[in-house]
Amino acid sequence: WRLIFISVMIISLLVLIIDRSPKLYTLLPHSKQFFSYSFSFPNAHEFFASATLSKRLNTIPRHKRLDASHFDSNTLQKVQVLHDMFEVPFNFSRELASQGMLDRVFHQLHALQNSGTGESRESHPRLLVVQVARALNDRLWAMGSGISYARNTLRVPVILWERDSRFYPCFYDVFQDTGEIAVLEVLDQKKNPIWTKRPKVSRDDWATLSWSEFDFIESGHPENEPLVLDPLSLIGKHIYLRTDKSLRSDYSPELSVRHALSDLEPHKVARTQIRELSNTILFSAGDSQTVYGALRDTFKIPKSFLEKMTVTTRVEILDQLIARQAVFDKRRETAITSLYNEKSKSNSRFTRSQAEEKIPRRMARALFAHVQYGLGNRMRALGSAVAFATASERVLVVIWEPDHHVGGYFHDFFVNGIIVMDDFGLEWPFAPSASHTKPGEYRYLRAYNLMRKENKALIAASAFFLVDTPNEHIYVKSAYVVKSNYTGSDSVKKARLSPVSKEMRRFTPVLPVQRLVARHQANHLEFMVGVHIRSLSVEKDIAKVDPKKEYTSESAATVNFWRKATSLPVFETKMSSLISAPSFYVAADSNQVVQQLEQAFPGRIFYTPRTCDDRGAACLVYALADIICLSNTRYILGSTWSSFTEAAVRLGGNGVLLAGVDFGKVKSKKVAAPVNKSGSASGTTKQSGTKKIPPIVDATKPKPAQGQKQDSSVHQSNKAKKPIELKKSTAAQSSLQPTKKTKKKKQSKK
């Protein structure tokens, strides 16, 4: 036994020496993987368990490494351009060229430069160099978060794949080259690093002065990592970052990281082993049929919905459904165990199978939120959908289709990790509402449409109340706040603590919007008064939109009435009366309005200038910046019946005074004030003109009987102004009831 013990110790010492000596790896080409994978982390030895698989990986073609002396004139010219124009150090550009990645980075920088507009073209795009290390799963998450951060902050990502004892193979030994991401191999970080830390004073290359360096492996991840990686503080700087974990930043959300990693395509000989090592990541290239079948058969998503999704979207939905299902199963298992332990004490015949029958299994379900109309409408509808999905433990899928109201995609405005479908294309009604009449495809789906232009049976969107059905998927098409037990009050002035407003404040705008807002924050928006003027009629508001087809006649008349009530003179009078307001931030639907206000209040008007005035993505970036700037002011002078004003109030939680209601009140008694914004546009029964607008009453509540008081959901102004009229009308109705004498007189007259 002593000899056995000594031999084991000698073998262990040899393994340790081989594992720590890079030179011995070259002498032992087949044993290097066995030693490093067997002793580094569990189940890793399965990846290179056989020598046959190692030989197969060695036969995969790699990028040939070129010596600097063999560079042609074209390569040397590109190296010089990267140095002089984009401030990339010579050493790093030569390394890109030697590993065959120079052309890829060069073209991506120029493409990003040419795609910018206005201010973004004045400053050259920057690189994000992320060096990943340690175990495969950790370095993949670090790589995906770096790619996500780079895309959301308008940078070109470059990955440095560091080989170490925990994962020795090169990147292209395991994954195929898709031609998108530039990946460089770091063979020996200690003796031959690609990136060397620059000294405080760099005399060799001035381009290194435009770089910010972070090494989270040596110094550790800071507690304020989101602030360290704030893109506004790093504008104009290249970033080098060495990490072994996923980056913690608002610009690298988990779903965006998964989206970036799902584009990776492992080699066929290594796909199974890579799946075992990275069990938290789904690769869309090799799993498309498996994902489709699981969503259709296991989670019962309609086939017509799946056909409208991209492969990546299906992977994202399945990934979240599996995670949600694991939570439900664990919760059910705990409940079954507690029930069995409780019942078995009093009843010895009580079995575990009986406990399982009493606690049915809950399946993970999704909420498909189809948002409509303009940017403000979509933001509030999305906020209510996020609140409902979070509280009801559903996977949220947002359907954001570009149209004449919003000519951009969700990712043109926000970087949040939300599953988004850019195209839906199914016409309403696509599913019967009654459960027993549903075909097999829609058996597990509840569908609701709050757009009166499509759903003629809808009385009012403000009267709709969404009820959670845990065993069914839910589809809701809306431009308003979807009322439910989880969304709180839909009133604008009571929305400061609303769950909808809280979710809306978590939206992270894209970097161009952040830059526009940062400019005005330097002028102290918190001391300004926000002004939003919405005065264009429905006919003149949106090009290529026919109001007769897009809205009902009642909603169009209501919108036009309040647009007239929120004209420029009304705001100008109110602004003149505010002596304590030093300056105003103005957002209007017409440039002429801003110019007139500048003449009336010289030196006190701030706004975001723009060169376009349409509903395209480039113009709506300025509109989103206006909403955020308004939300940061002291309080807002807003326009009644405008989702733009409502979005600004919900984002900031500040006070608001509405034109036509709080100032410049409408003198006509025949027109009532709006109940709330969630039932505007196509969800109300109001109309302008000489007809009286009836108050909106919750359709889910019974109507009051004759002679009784109205329900409390009636608008306060109607309750306060017409209690006497209600009594007179009821008394008149009771006095006009026919009696026997009146009947006889009528008969005699006839």
HELIX and SHEET records of a PDB file:
HELIX    1   1 ARG A    2  ARG A   20  1                                  19    
HELIX    2   2 PRO A   22  LEU A   27  1                                   6    
HELIX    3   3 SER A   31  SER A   40  1                                  10    
HELIX    4   4 ALA A   44  GLU A   46  5                                   3    
HELIX    5   5 ALA A   51  ASN A   58  1                                   8    
HELIX    6   6 ALA A   68  HIS A   70  5                                   3    
HELIX    7   7 SER A   73  ASP A   84  1                                  12    
HELIX    8   8 PHE A   90  SER A   98  1                                   9    
HELIX    9   9 LEU A  102  SER A  115  1                                  14    
HELIX   10  10 GLU A  119  GLU A  122  1                                   4    
HELIX   11  11 LEU A  136  ASN A  152  1                                  17    
HELIX   12  12 PHE A  171  VAL A  174  1                                   4    
HELIX   13  13 TRP A  206  SER A  210  5                                   5    
HELIX   14  14 GLU A  225  VAL A  228  1                                   4    
HELIX   15  15 PRO A  231  LEU A  234  5                                   4    
HELIX   16  16 GLU A  254  SER A  262  1                                   9    
HELIX   17  17 LYS A  268  ALA A  270  5                                   3    
HELIX   18  18 ARG A  271  LEU A  277  1                                   7    
HELIX   19  19 SER A  284  GLY A  293  1                                  10    
HELIX   20  20 ALA A  294  THR A  298  3                                   5    
HELIX   21  21 LYS A  303  GLU A  307  1                                   5    
HELIX   22  22 VAL A  311  SER A  346  1                                  36    
HELIX   23  23 ARG A  352  LYS A  358  1                                   7    
HELIX   24  24 LEU A  375  ALA A  391  1                                  17    
HELIX   25  25 PHE A  410  ASP A  412  5                                   3    
HELIX   26  26 SER A  435  THR A  437  5                                   3    
HELIX   27  27 GLY A  440  TYR A  442  5                                   3    
HELIX   28  28 ALA A  461  ALA A  463  5                                   3    
HELIX   29  29 PRO A  499  MET A  504  1                                   6    
HELIX   30  30 LEU A  511  GLN A  521  1                                  11    
HELIX   31  31 LEU A  525  PHE A  527  5                                   3    
HELIX   32  32 VAL A  538  ASP A  541  1                                   4    
HELIX   33  33 PRO A  547  GLU A  550  1                                   4    
HELIX   34  34 SER A  553  ALA A  565  1                                  13    
HELIX   35  35 LEU A  568  SER A  577  1                                  10    
HELIX   36  36 ASN A  591  ALA A  600  1                                  10    
HELIX   37  37 ALA A  617  SER A  631  1                                  15    
HELIX   38  38 SER A  643  GLY A  652  1                                  10    
HELIX   39  39 GLN A  716  LYS A  721  1                                   6    
HELIX   40  40 PRO A  723  SER A  735  1                                  13    
HELIX   41  41 LYS A  740  LYS A  749  1                                  10    
SHEET    1   A 5 ALA A 182  VAL A 186  0                                        
SHEET    2   A 5 ARG A 155  GLU A 162  1                                        
SHEET    3   A 5 ARG A 126  VAL A 132  1                                        
SHEET    4   A 5 HIS A 238  THR A 243  1                                        
SHEET    5   A 5 TRP A 211  ASP A 215  1                                        
SHEET    1   B 5 ILE A 419  MET A 421  0                                        
SHEET    2   B 5 VAL A 395  ILE A 399  1                                        
SHEET    3   B 5 ALA A 366  VAL A 371  1                                        
SHEET    4   B 5 HIS A 473  SER A 478  1                                        
SHEET    5   B 5 LEU A 445  ASN A 449  1                                        
SHEET    1   C 5 ILE A 605  PHE A 606  0                                        
SHEET    2   C 5 PHE A 584  ALA A 588  1                                        
SHEET    3   C 5 VAL A 529  ILE A 533  1                                        
SHEET    4   C 5 TYR A 635  SER A 639  1                                        
SHEET    5   C 5 GLY A 655  ALA A 659  1                                        
END                                                                             
